């Protein structure tokens, strides 16, 4: 299986997963790695080349592509074998979150987690936190839903932020999000790309260097916005809105609607409470 290679300049001893974590590369490994020491690395010197898996990788510069990892505390490099460029199947984390498949600029589908999920509740669009959450109790000892687990808390914050950005931008646009209008987002391309990298990193062993090496984002951040839209369950929102439009149109023509499409409730755009389980007073809001 293909995967990324990493180069630690000047390293004279082996590299373990713990060592990689101390060097700022914890995100790149969710299993043990293999390492080789040698000369002639991408920086021209000696060091260690390592990768996830059991087979020690080798330096073969004529048949590999390398680039520096920005702001690396060890001046690390990331690369890959030209005949085995990594893809989503190679980089998927062992425990990936459920979500939507999004085709990025490399033409491959990446599985983006849904953090803020929507659903039809009695003909209205409602939302919920779809990320793993802790179990807690209220002051009476009753079990309640707690907060988002620490490792996914940034993803939840990102989903809330992007939903606010999208809500502000969608004003005056068509009823079905994303159709027949150019939406202006109050977010720079750089900010959108950075947010999309965070979203992808929840399910894949990537950071900025890996994303740039793979060429998965375009210069106008269209693909990056698609990633963030998936994070807030936009495909489901579009499906609900489309069904509601169809039902309204059929009713206006006197046609019986057979699909039971939901009506769109705009009040469902309120920002969820970050803890998903407690009111400000600490009383139970989601008893179990």
C-alpha positions as CSV (number, residue, x, y, z in Angstrom):
1,X,0.0,0.0,0.0
2,X,1.2,3.5,-0.9
3,X,1.9,6.1,1.8
4,X,3.9,9.1,2.7
5,X,7.6,8.9,3.5
6,X,9.3,11.2,6.1
7,X,12.9,12.4,6.3
8,X,14.5,13.4,9.6
9,X,17.7,15.4,8.7
10,X,20.7,14.5,10.8
11,X,19.0,11.7,12.7
12,X,21.5,9.0,13.7
13,X,19.2,6.6,15.6
14,X,16.0,4.9,14.7
15,X,12.6,6.6,14.8
16,X,9.6,5.3,16.8
17,X,6.1,6.4,16.8
18,X,6.8,8.2,20.1
19,X,9.8,10.0,18.5
20,X,7.6,11.1,15.6
21,X,5.1,12.5,18.0
22,X,7.8,14.5,19.8
23,X,8.9,15.9,16.5
24,X,5.4,17.2,15.6
25,X,4.4,14.3,13.4
26,X,1.9,12.5,15.6
27,X,-0.9,13.2,13.1
28,X,0.9,11.1,10.5
29,X,0.9,7.8,12.3
30,X,-1.9,5.7,14.0
31,X,0.1,2.5,13.9
32,X,3.8,1.5,14.2
33,X,6.3,2.7,11.7
34,X,9.5,1.4,10.1
35,X,12.7,3.3,9.7
36,X,16.0,3.3,7.8
37,X,19.2,5.3,8.4
38,X,21.2,6.5,5.4
39,X,22.8,9.3,3.4
40,X,21.7,11.3,0.4
41,X,18.3,12.4,1.7
42,X,16.3,15.2,0.1
43,X,18.4,17.8,1.9
44,X,21.6,16.2,0.6
45,X,22.7,14.9,4.0
46,X,22.4,12.0,6.3
47,X,19.4,11.2,8.4
48,X,16.4,8.8,8.9
49,X,13.6,7.9,6.5
50,X,10.5,6.4,8.0
51,X,6.9,5.5,7.2
52,X,3.9,3.8,8.6
53,X,4.1,0.0,8.1
54,X,6.5,-2.9,8.7
55,X,8.8,-2.5,5.7
56,X,11.7,-0.1,6.1
57,X,11.5,2.6,3.4
58,X,14.5,3.7,1.3
59,X,15.7,6.9,-0.2
60,X,15.5,6.8,-4.1
61,X,15.5,10.5,-5.1
62,X,15.3,10.0,-8.9
63,X,12.0,8.1,-8.4
64,X,10.6,10.1,-5.5
65,X,9.0,13.5,-4.9
66,X,9.9,15.4,-1.7
67,X,9.1,18.7,-0.1
68,X,9.9,20.4,3.2
69,X,7.2,20.4,6.0
70,X,6.5,24.0,6.9
71,X,7.5,25.1,10.4
72,X,8.8,21.6,11.3
73,X,10.8,21.7,14.6
74,X,13.1,19.1,13.1
75,X,13.2,20.5,9.5
76,X,11.4,17.4,8.4
77,X,10.6,16.5,4.8
78,X,7.6,14.6,3.4
79,X,7.6,12.6,0.2
80,X,6.3,9.6,-1.8
81,X,7.4,7.2,-4.4
82,X,6.3,8.5,-7.8
83,X,4.8,5.2,-8.8
84,X,2.8,5.0,-5.6
85,X,1.4,8.4,-4.9
86,X,-0.8,8.2,-1.7
87,X,-4.6,8.6,-1.9
88,X,-7.5,8.5,0.5
89,X,-7.5,4.7,0.9
90,X,-3.8,4.8,1.9
91,X,-4.2,7.6,4.5
92,X,-7.6,6.8,6.1
93,X,-7.3,6.6,9.9
94,X,-8.0,3.3,11.6
95,X,-11.0,4.9,13.4
96,X,-12.6,7.3,10.9
97,X,-15.8,9.3,11.6
98,X,-18.9,8.8,9.4
99,X,-19.7,11.5,6.9
100,X,-19.9,12.3,3.1
101,X,-17.7,11.4,0.2
102,X,-16.3,14.6,-1.4
103,X,-14.4,14.5,-4.7
104,X,-11.4,16.8,-4.5
105,X,-9.1,18.2,-7.2
106,X,-7.2,14.9,-7.5
107,X,-10.4,13.3,-8.8
108,X,-10.6,11.0,-5.8
109,X,-13.3,10.8,-3.2
110,X,-12.4,11.7,0.4
111,X,-14.6,10.8,3.3
112,X,-15.3,14.0,5.2
113,X,-16.8,13.6,8.7
114,X,-20.2,15.2,9.6
115,X,-20.0,17.2,12.8
116,X,-23.2,19.1,12.7
117,X,-25.8,16.7,11.3
118,X,-29.3,17.6,10.2
119,X,-32.4,15.5,10.0
120,X,-36.1,15.7,9.4
121,X,-38.2,15.9,12.6
122,X,-41.9,16.0,11.8
123,X,-41.4,18.1,8.6
124,X,-38.8,20.4,10.0
125,X,-35.0,20.4,9.7
126,X,-33.3,19.9,13.0
127,X,-29.7,19.6,13.9
128,X,-27.5,17.6,16.3
129,X,-23.9,17.1,17.2
130,X,-22.8,14.0,15.3
131,X,-19.3,13.7,17.0
132,X,-18.5,11.3,19.8
133,X,-19.5,12.8,23.2
134,X,-18.8,11.9,26.8
135,X,-21.4,10.6,29.3
136,X,-22.0,13.0,32.2
137,X,-24.5,13.4,35.0
138,X,-26.5,16.4,36.3
139,X,-26.7,17.7,39.8
140,X,-29.3,15.1,40.6
141,X,-27.2,12.2,39.4
142,X,-29.2,11.6,36.2
143,X,-27.2,10.6,33.2
144,X,-26.9,13.2,30.4
145,X,-25.0,13.8,27.3
146,X,-21.7,15.5,28.1
147,X,-19.3,17.4,25.9
148,X,-17.6,16.5,22.6
149,X,-14.5,14.4,23.3
150,X,-11.4,16.4,23.5
151,X,-9.7,15.2,20.3
152,X,-12.7,16.3,18.3
153,X,-13.6,19.5,20.1
154,X,-11.7,21.7,17.5
155,X,-13.8,20.0,14.8
156,X,-17.0,20.8,16.5
157,X,-15.9,24.4,17.0
158,X,-15.0,24.5,13.3
159,X,-18.4,23.2,12.2
160,X,-20.2,25.9,14.3
161,X,-18.0,28.6,12.8
162,X,-18.5,27.4,9.2
163,X,-22.2,27.2,9.7
164,X,-22.2,30.8,10.9
165,X,-20.1,31.8,7.9
166,X,-22.4,29.9,5.5
167,X,-25.6,31.3,7.1
168,X,-24.3,34.9,6.8
169,X,-23.3,34.3,3.1
170,X,-26.5,32.6,2.0
171,X,-28.8,35.6,2.6
172,X,-30.7,36.4,-0.6
173,X,-29.6,33.2,-2.3
174,X,-32.0,30.6,-3.8
175,X,-33.9,28.3,-1.4
176,X,-31.7,25.3,-2.4
177,X,-28.2,26.0,-1.1
178,X,-25.5,26.3,-3.7
179,X,-27.8,26.5,-6.8
180,X,-27.9,29.3,-9.3
181,X,-26.0,31.9,-7.2
182,X,-22.5,32.9,-6.4
183,X,-22.2,33.0,-2.7
184,X,-19.8,35.4,-1.2
185,X,-18.1,34.1,2.0
186,X,-16.6,36.3,4.6
187,X,-13.6,34.1,4.7
188,X,-10.3,34.4,2.8
189,X,-9.0,31.5,0.6
190,X,-6.2,30.9,3.1
191,X,-8.7,30.6,6.0
192,X,-11.0,28.3,4.1
193,X,-8.0,26.0,3.1
194,X,-6.8,25.9,6.7
195,X,-10.2,24.9,7.9
196,X,-10.6,22.2,5.3
197,X,-7.3,20.8,6.3
198,X,-8.5,20.5,9.9
199,X,-11.7,18.7,8.7
200,X,-9.7,16.3,6.5
201,X,-7.2,15.5,9.3
202,X,-10.0,14.1,11.4
203,X,-10.3,11.1,9.1
204,X,-6.9,11.2,7.3
205,X,-3.2,11.2,8.3
206,X,-2.5,14.6,6.7
207,X,-1.5,18.2,7.5
208,X,-0.8,21.1,5.2
209,X,2.3,19.6,3.7
210,X,0.6,16.4,2.7
211,X,-2.5,18.2,1.3
212,X,-0.3,20.4,-0.8
213,X,1.8,17.5,-2.0
214,X,-1.3,15.8,-3.2
215,X,-2.8,18.8,-4.9
216,X,-6.3,18.3,-3.7
217,X,-7.3,22.0,-3.3
218,X,-7.8,24.6,-6.1
219,X,-6.7,28.2,-5.9
220,X,-10.3,29.5,-5.5
221,X,-11.0,27.1,-2.6
222,X,-14.0,25.5,-4.3
223,X,-13.0,22.0,-3.2
224,X,-12.1,23.2,0.3
225,X,-15.5,24.8,0.7
226,X,-17.0,21.5,-0.4
227,X,-15.2,19.8,2.4
228,X,-16.5,22.3,4.9
229,X,-20.0,22.0,3.5
230,X,-19.9,18.3,4.1
231,X,-18.8,18.9,7.7
232,X,-22.1,20.7,8.4
233,X,-24.1,18.1,6.5
234,X,-24.9,20.3,3.5
235,X,-25.8,17.4,1.2
236,X,-28.7,16.5,3.6
237,X,-29.8,20.1,3.8
238,X,-29.9,20.4,0.0
239,X,-31.9,17.1,-0.2
240,X,-34.4,18.4,2.4
241,X,-34.8,21.8,0.7
242,X,-35.2,20.2,-2.7
243,X,-37.9,17.8,-1.4
244,X,-39.7,20.8,0.3
245,X,-39.6,22.8,-3.0
246,X,-41.0,19.8,-4.9
247,X,-43.8,19.3,-2.4
248,X,-44.7,23.1,-2.6
249,X,-44.7,23.0,-6.4
250,X,-46.9,19.9,-6.6
251,X,-49.3,21.4,-4.0
252,X,-49.6,24.6,-6.1
253,X,-50.4,22.5,-9.2
254,X,-52.9,20.4,-7.3
255,X,-50.8,17.3,-7.6
256,X,-50.7,14.8,-4.8
257,X,-47.2,14.7,-3.3
258,X,-46.0,11.2,-2.8
259,X,-42.5,11.6,-1.4
260,X,-43.4,13.1,2.0
261,X,-40.7,15.8,1.6
262,X,-40.2,17.9,4.7
263,X,-40.9,21.6,5.0
264,X,-37.8,23.8,5.6
265,X,-37.9,25.5,9.0
266,X,-35.5,28.4,9.0
267,X,-35.6,28.6,12.7
268,X,-33.3,25.5,12.8
269,X,-30.3,27.7,12.0
270,X,-29.8,28.7,15.6
271,X,-26.3,28.0,16.9
272,X,-26.2,24.7,19.0
273,X,-24.8,24.8,22.5
274,X,-21.1,23.7,22.4
275,X,-21.6,21.1,25.2
276,X,-24.6,19.5,23.4
277,X,-25.8,18.2,26.8
278,X,-26.1,20.9,29.5
279,X,-28.0,24.1,29.9
280,X,-26.2,27.0,31.5
281,X,-27.6,26.1,34.9
282,X,-26.2,22.5,34.6
283,X,-29.6,20.9,34.5
284,X,-30.1,17.9,32.1
285,X,-31.1,18.8,28.6
286,X,-30.6,15.3,27.1
287,X,-31.5,12.8,29.7
288,X,-30.5,9.2,29.0
